[in-house]
Amino acid sequence: MNVDIHESWKPYLNEEFNKPYFTELVNFVKNEYKTQTCYPPGKEIFNAFNHCHFNDVKVVIIGQDPYHGPGQANGLCFSVAEGVQHPPSLINIFKEIESDLNIAYPKSGDLTKWSKQGVLLLNATLTVRAHNAGSHQKKGWETFTDAVIKTVSSNTSDVIFLLWGGFAKQKAKLIDKSKHHILTSGHPSPLSANRGYWFGNKHFSKANTILGNLDASPIRW
């Protein structure tokens, strides 16, 4: 099956693309996009892979669902398109970066610049129906994105996985802890952050410290 994904990923994921569940998933998504308003735009569904090539992966951040408001989702977890108001979780991510690394709060919520430095911004579900959170869950996307996590785990080493919140922490079982780095904390959503489970985790400086120890260039968060 022809999937619009960067060539670097194809040797590792072609097997998934040819499985029956993926064919069913593609048919479901195509029908949804024809009959409903869905996000992100069709050409941006695989942005996480198209901006972050397989051999460049340094850090993996796992989200759950794309944003479901107009113009928000751009195919990267927690990221919004240029010029879009920052959602609450993203605001808290930027606040933590501000206090952790003394970096000024940015105007743009578009995280493409992270992606191009080797941060795989992976939602578990890559599409959603407008104004209907979770509407494309349990249709096959999770099977695919779990396979992506396992593939990265199996075929690379010293990748830093940032697992924020209960949902992301469940993905730890897919990762070989003997050759990768896992940092966990509460979710950056206000509910979790305001209870003290997010702020102060220093994941951004910790990730860069690990990269420095590996003689790899740090992420410009």
N, C-alpha and C positions, 0 to 999 in steps of 0.2 A: 504494500500500500504506500502511495506517495504522500509523505507528510512534510509540510513546509518547516523543516527543522535544519539547523546548521549541519553541514556535512560531518563535522567532527564527532557528532553524537550518533550518527547512523550505524557505524559498525557495532556499537554497543546496544542499540535500541531496535534495530531492524527486526529482531526476533519478536519483540513485543508488538510491533506494528502489524505483524502477520498473524497474530493470535485472534481467535474468534471474538473475544471480548472487545478488542480494540476496533474491529470492524463494526460491531454493534454500537460502540461508543461514538465513532465517527458518524454513523447514520443518525444517531440520536441528536448529536450536536448540530449537524447540517439541517435537520428538520426544525430544531429549535430556532436556529438563526434565520430560517426562512419564514417561520410563523410567529415568532416572538421577538421582542427587543432583548438582546443579550449582550453581555460584556465579558471580556474586552472586545474591541473590534476584531473581526475574524483574522486579519493579518497579524494581529498582535498576540494571539493565543499562546504561541511558543516563543515569545520574546525572551523568557528566562534563559532559553537554550541558544537563541540566536545572538544575544548580546554577550553571553558567557560561554565560551567554547569549552569543550570537554577537557582538553589538556591544560586549560587555564584555571580550573576550579581550585580555589584556595579556601573559600569559606562557603558554607551552605546555611541559609536561613530558611526556615520552613514556616509558611503561613497555612491558612485553612481554605479560605474562599476568596475569590476576587471581590472587590468593592462592587456594589450593585446599583450605585447611583449614576446618573448621566455624566459621561465624560471622565469618570474617576479612574477605572481600572486600565492599566497599560501592560498587563501580562507579567508583571513583577510583583511579588508579594510585598505588601505594605506600601508600595509606591503608587503615586497618582500622576496623571498626565500633567505636563507643564501648565502652569496658570490655574490649576484646580486648588481649591481650599484644602488645607491639610486635615485629614481625619484625625480623631482623637489619639489613636494608637501611634500614628506617625508623629504627631506632636510630641508624645512622650518619648519616642525613640530619639528625636532631635534634641529634646531637653537633656536626656541622659548623655548623649554625645557632647553636648555643650558643657556639662559639668565634668564629664570624664576626661575629655581631651582639650577643653578650653577652646572649642571651635564655635564660632558664631552661628546662631540659629539661621538656617538657610531660607531663602525666599521660595525656592522650588522644591516641591515634594517628589520630583521625578528622580528615582534612584538608578537610572540607566548608567550613570557614571560609576556607581558601585559595581554593577553587573559587568561592565567592561574591564574592571580591574580583577575579575575572578571571583565575584560574590554571586553564587547561584541563588536567586531569589525565587524560591519554589513554593507555589501554592499546592496544597494537596489536590484541590479541584481547580481546573484551569479555566472554567467558564461558569457563568451564572445568568439566570434570567433577571431582567431589570426588576428592582424593588422586591426581590424574592430570595432572601439569603438562604443558601443551602439547597437551592432548587436543582442543581446539577450534581449533587452528592449521590454516591452509591449508584452511579451509572457506568462506572469503569475508570474514572479518572484516578481514584485512589489506588487502584491496582497498578496503573501505569506509573504514578509518581512514587509509589513504594518501590517499584522495580528500578526507577531512576536512582533512588537513595541507595539501594543495594548495589547497583552497578557502580556508582561512585565509590562506595565503600570497598568493593571487591577489586577494582581496577586502578585505584590510586592509593596514596599514603599521605599521612600528615595533613589531611583536610580538617578544618575546624568547623564543627557543626554547632550552631547556636540554636538551642531548643528553648523556645519561650512559651510557657504555659503548658497546661496538661495535655492538650492535643499533640503539640510538637514533641513533648517528652516521650510520648508513646512510640515515637519513631526511633528511639535509641536502640530498640531491639534489632533494628535493621542494619546497625552500624557496627563494624568490627572495632571494638574499643582498644584492641591491642596495637592498632596502627593509626588511629585517628584521635582527634581531640574533641571532647564534647563539653560544652559549657551550657548550663541550664539556669533558668530563672523563671520568675513569674512572667505573665504576659504583659506587654506594654499598654493594654487597654486600661481605661480609667478605673474600672472596677478592681482590677488586680493592682495597678500601680498605686492607687490611693490607699491600698491596704499595706503598702510597704514591700510588695513582692517584686517590684521592677527597678525602681530608682536605686542607684548605687551598685548595680551588678557589675559595672565597669567592663562589660563584655567587649567593648570596642578597643580599649587599651590592652586588655588581656589577649585578644586575638592578634593584635599587632606585636605584642611581646613574643607570642608563640612564633609568628612569622619571622620576627627578627632572629630568634634562636635557630630558625631553619635557614638563615641567610636568604630569606625571601623578602621582597619589597613589601612594606606595610600597605594597608588599604588607606586611601585618602578618604576618610569618612566625611 
